[in-house]
Amino acid sequence: MIEIENIKKQLNNNPDISVRELNVSNKNISLVFLKSTIDKMLFVQSVLSPILSHKGEISFDILQKQILSVIDVEKINKNYVENIIKNKVLIFIEGEEGALSIDMELLPARQPNEPPTSPTIQGPREGFTESIKTNLALLRKQCQSKHLVIKNYFVGALTHTQISVVYIDNIADKKIVKSIIDKIKKINTDGIVDSHYLIEYLSKRPNGLFEQFGTNEKPDIVTAKMLEGRVAIFVDGTPIVLTVPYVFIEDLQNSNDYYTNSHYATFVRYIRSFGLILATIVPGLYASFRLYHYKIVPLKYIITINATTQNLPFTPIIELLFILILFQILYEVSLRLPRYLGLATSIVGALVLGDTGVQAGLISPPGIIIIALSLISMYTIPTQAPQLTILRFVFLIIGGTLGLLGIVGGIIYFVNYLNTLNEYNTPYLAPYAPRIKDDLKDALHRKPMGEMKQRPKSIPNNDEIRGIEKNNE
């Protein structure tokens, strides 16, 4: 058939294009598909065998209603190549226009295991995979609601990546949903290979320092966020699901907080907040105290620090920058080496270089302790690790040049900057700026679940009261 030859030519005659020619009831039938992406066993059992065993007249209508035992069958008259690329099997019958498109996709996929970024002690351990079909199925398992809406779009001139916008129809704010969909439709690029690619297209401030989209790898977390009015964005080929709107307090929360008692959850959230402070400003404070405000430090500590730093060739700020860069290099090396080799390299490298540096008189024990404390504290909120790394350098330079006054000024500047962020009509620092009294029940202090009867007012939604189902009008 001329049509089949055109299809093969458009697909560059790739070796994984398979054309199976059949003759049934004196009619030539051609089946065209990519043999590397279909379920071969299902193809034989549900398509090939029934067609070959059929006796009598054959047509598209008979194939659909009497012969094929598959779920997803569609009659098409164009876009043949696009359907094959999307892993469909096309059936052409001599003398009839168009073709039947059958979904028999079977791609290599990872099983839903506990994600490395969201481990839990108690609670669900299923995590998203790189298959969007699997991810949507996991979400359906968690949220069995008739109001769940899934809208699919294909983005990328070359990759045709499937993007699914998912929300609960009677809860999510329709203006936010429309805004997200409109931005997705306007994306013009060669391809989208990960959900993080979307952030720069969907964000009002693509060059902003702080995260403006939630990133999640577990269906229970995404479901909980959707129940508050957020919209989830799935991208095929990645386990990372985006959620919007997003507020900063989300980084201080964790799924484990809801699988334990409220008192412990509150305690842990304050620990994370303290870790945030340690991760950002402690190196800068140490440098400013040593250079400008040593009178604030108790005398015993001054004597101890001077005893270990008096012979150093560097100023405190140069010493701390050197240690910080050294640890950052070790971190990058450990990420790129094989897992076990990287772990050994980071541990041995830190111990050997740290001990050798102290003995050589290049760095001091207090400097190592301060930087190590700052680096460890950063992972109390790992989602903000890249931002905290930059802020640590900024506050170290400010503290080493302008002292304590500069650090206070830097804090005021960044808090004011965060207060100006308002992505998708949601204040970034809510529920503290502006102060929303009802939302404080699940901020740093977590109340028992039974007391949180309202959805967060800081997240735009169409149904403020939990547990009462609204039917769509």
N, C-alpha and C positions, 0 to 999 in steps of 0.2 A: 504494500500500500504506500502511496505517495506521502500520506500524512505521517506514517511511521518513519519513513526516511527523513522527513523534515525534522521530526522530533530528535532522532539520533544525531542529525547534523547540528541542531541547536545545542545539544548536550555534548558536542565535541567528540562523538563516538567513543565515549569513555567505556572502559572494559567492564564496568559493573552494570551497564545497561543490558537488560535481558529481554528478548522478544521471543515469545513462545507461539508458534503457529499451529492452529488446530483446524480440522475439517469436520464439521458436525452438520448432518442433514444437507450435505452438498453446499454448505456455506463456509467460507474461510473466516476464521476467528483469530484475532491477534491479541495477545496479552503482553503489555509493555510495563516494565517495572525496574526498579533498582534492586538487584538481588542481594545487595549488602545491607539493606535497611528494612526488609520485610520479614514477617514470620513465615518461614518456608513451610513448616508443618501445617499451619493454619491455611496457607495458600493451597496446598495439595488437597487437604481434607475438605475445605469449604468452597473452593473455586474450581480447581483443575479436575478433580475426580467427578464432581457432580456434572460438569459440562461434558466430559468424555462419556459418561454413562447415560446421558440423556438421549432418548429416542423420539424423533418427531420434529416438528417445526421449532425454530429457535429465533428469538428476537430479544431486544433489550427489555421489553415488557415481560416476556416469559422468564428471562434471566432473573429479573428483580423479584418476581412474584412466585416463581415455582422452583428455580434451580439453586440459586445462591443462598447459602446458609450463613451469611455474615450480617452484621448489624448496620454498618455504615456504608450504604451504597447510594450513589448520586449520579444522575444523568447530567452530563456537561456537553457543551457545544464549542467551547473555547478553553484557552488557558491550559492546554494539555501539558506543556512543559512544566508549568508551575505546580500542577498536581503531582507530577512524577517527582519533582524535587521535594515535595512535601510527603514523600514516601507512600504515595498511593499506587495501586495497581489499576491500569487502564485496560478496558476491554473494547476492542473495535470489532464490529461485525460487517462483513462485506455487503454493500448495498444499503446500509443504514447510516444516517448522519449522526455525528457526535460519538460519544463514548460513555461507558460506565466507569465511574471512579470509585474504587473500593479502598477503604482504610485498613491496611494490614501492617502498620508500622511496628517494628520491633528493633529498638536501638539498645546498645550496651548501656546499662544503668546500674548505679550503686544502690544497695539496699538502704532503707531509712534507718540509720544508726544514730546514736547520740552525737550531736555535733561537738567539735572540739572547743568552739567558742562559747557554748552555753551548757556546760555540764550541770547536772542537778543531783542533789543528794536524795531528795524525795520529790516525786512528780514524774510526768511523762518523759520518756527518753527518746522518743522518735524525733528525728530531725529531717529537714528537707534534703532533697537530692538534686542532681543536675537535670532531672526530667520534670518538665512543667506539668505533665499529666499526673505523675506520681505526687507532686506537691499539691496539686488541686484536689486529688483524691484524699490526701492526708488532712487537708483543710475541711473537706466535706465530712470526714470522719469526726472531726472536732465540732463542727458547726452544722448541725442537721436542721437547717431552717429553710422554709420556703421563701424567705426574704433575701436569701443570699444571692447576689447578682455577680455574674462573671462576664466581662466583656473583653473579647479578644481582638488584638490588633497585630499586624505584622510590619515590622520596622527594619529598615536596612535594605538598600538597593541590591546588595549582593548576598547578605546573610538571611534576609526574610525572617528575622527572629520574632517568635511569638511573644507578645507582651499581654498579660492578663490584668485588667483592673478589677479588683474584687472588693465588694463592700456589702454591708447589710442595708437593704433598700429603705427600711423604715427608721433607720438610725442615722446613717451618714448624711452629711450636708450636701445637697445636690449642687450647690455652687462650686464646692471644692471638687466634687466628682467631675463636673463639666470642665473646670479649669485644667485638671490633670489630663483628661481625654483630649481637649483641644491642643495642649502642648505636645502630647504624644503624636497626634496627627500631623503636627507641623515639623516633626523631626525629619531632617533630610541628611542622611549620612550613608556611607557604604555599609556599615554594619554595627550591630549592638552585640557584644560578646559577654557582657556582664551587667548586672543591675546598677553597678556604680557608674557605668557610662551614662545612664539615664539622669543621674542626679544633676549633672551640669546643664542638662536640657530642661529639667523641670523646676530647677531652683531659681528664685528671683535674684539671688546673689551667688552665682556659680564660683566666684573667686573668694568667697567668704572663708575665714579661718575655721569656724566651728561647724560641726555637722548640723544639717538642717533636715535630714531624713533619718528615720529609724531603720536600723538594719537588724534582721532577725533570721534565725535558722530553725526555729521550732514552731510547729503549728499551734501549740497551746498558747504561746506568746502572741502570735499574730491574731488568733481568735479573740483573746482578751482585749487586744488593742482595737479590733474592729467593733467589739461590743461597747467600746467607749466612744465610737463615732469616727474612727480613723478609716482610711482607705488603704488597702494593701495592693502592692504592685509586684506581680510575679514576672520573671524573665526566664525564658527557656535557656537551659545551659548553665544555670547557676543556682546554688542552694540559698543564696541571700535574697530575702524578700524585703522590699522597702515598705515603710508605713508612714503616712502623713495624715494630719499635721504631727509635728514633733516638738516636744518641749525639753528643756535641759534636764529637768528633774528625772526624766526617764533613765538617764545614765546612772543615777544613784539608786535606781530600783532594779530588782532582779526577780526572775521567776521563782527562785527559792523563797523569796519573802512571803509569797502567798501560799507556800506549802509548809509553813511553820507558824508558830503563834505570833501574834502582833507585837508583843513586847520584844522578842528577840529580833524581829524584822526591823523594828524601830532602832534598836541598838546598833545593828549592822549598818543601817543607812547613815547613822551619825559617824560610824567608823569610816565609811566610804567618803563622807564629806571631809573628815579630818585627813584622810589619805590624799584627797584632791589638793588640799592646802600644802601638805608636805611635798607632793610631787611638783608643785609649781614654784613656790616662793622660798622654800628652805635653803637651797644653795645661795640665792640672792641675799637672804637674811644673814647667813653665815659670813658671806663676803663683806656685807655692810657693817656687821658688828666688829669684825677684825680690823677693818680699815678706818671706820669713822665713829663707831659707837661702842668701843670696847669698855667704856665706863659703865655701861648697862650690865655687862656680863659679870657674874660673881667672881671675886678675886681668885678663888681656888681653880676655877675653870680657865681663867686667863693664864695662870701659872702653868697649868697642864698643857694648854695649847701652845704657849711660847716655848716650852721645853721640847716639843716635838716639831716645831716649825722654824726655830731660830736660824738654822743653817740652810734653809731652802733658798735656791737661787731665783725663784719666781715670786711675784706678788700673789696674794690670795686669789684674785680673779683669774690670773693666768693659770695658776695651779688647778683651780676648779674646772676651768674650760678644758685644760689638757686631760684631766681625769674623765670628764663628761664625754669628750670626743672619743677617748680610748674605749670607754664602755659602749658607746654607740657603734663603734667599729666592730667590737666583739659581738654585739647584738645582730648586726647585719650579716656577719660571717656565719653565725649560728643558724640564721634563717635559711641560708643558701646551701649550706653543706648538707649531706645526708643526715637523717634524723639523729641517729645515735652518735655519729661522728661530730655533728654540730653541738650536741649536748655536752660531749666530753671536751670539745674545743672551748666552749664558752666558760665552763667551770674551771678547767685547767688554766686557760688563758687569763681569766680574772685573778685567780690565786697567784699564779707565777708572776704576771706583770705587776700586780699590786704589791706583792711582797718584795719583788726585786726593785720596784720603784721607790719603796720606802727605804730599803737598805742602801740604795744608791744616793739617797738624799734629794730625789727629784720631786717626790710628793710626800704628803704627811698622812698619818693614820686618820686624824680628824676629817681631812678632805675626802678620803675614801669612804668613810662612814657616812658623811653627809650626802655624797652623790649616790651611794648604794641605797641609802634610806629613801632618797627621792625617786630612784628608779623602781624600787620595789613597790613603793606606795602608788606609783602610776597605774599598776595593774589591779588596784581595787576597782577601777572603772576602765577596763581595757578598751571599750569602744571609743574613748577619747584619748587614747595613747598618742596618736600622731600630733593632735593639737597640744597636749600637755608637754610633749617633747619640745615643741617650738616655744611654748610659753616659759619653760624652764630656762632655755637659753636667753630669752628676752629679759626675764627677771634677774638672772645672774648678771647680765651686763648692766642693767639699771642699778641693781644693788651695789655693784662694784664701782660704779661711776658717780651715782647720785645719792647713795646711801638709803637710809630708811625712808626718808621723805620721797625719794624717787619710787620706791616700792609701793608706798601708799598711793602715790599719784598713778602708778601703773594699774593698781587694782581698781581705782575709781574709773580709769579710762576703759578698761576691759568690761567692767560691770555695766557701765553706761552704754558701751557698744552692744553688749548682749541684750540690753533693755530696748534697743532700737530694732532688733530682729523681730519680724512679725510675718512669718511664712504661713500662707494660706489662712490669714486672719486669726492667727494663734500667737499670743505673746510668748516669746521664747523663755522668759523667766517666770511664767505663770506656774503655780498660783501665788507666788510671792510678789511679783511685780508685773501686773497689778495684783493686789492681795485679793484672793477669792476664797472666802471663809469656808465654803462647803468643800472645796477641793483640797483643803489642808488635811482632810481625813486620810488622804493617801498621798502625802508629800514625804517629808522626812519622817514625820510621825505617822504610823499606819494604825488606823482603827480596825477593829474586827470587821469581817466582811459583812456581817448583818447590819452594821451601822452605815454602810456605804450604799444607800438606797437610791442615790441620784448619780447620773453619769457626770463626768467632769464638765463643768461649765466653761473651762478654758479651751476645750475642744468643741468646735461647732458641731451640733447634732440636732436632729429633729425629734428626739424623744428623751426628755430629761430624766424620766423615772424608770428605774430598772424593774424588770419583771412584769411589765404590762405590755402586752403585744398590741401593736397598732396595725390594722390592715391598711393596705394601700388603697387609695381612692382612685 
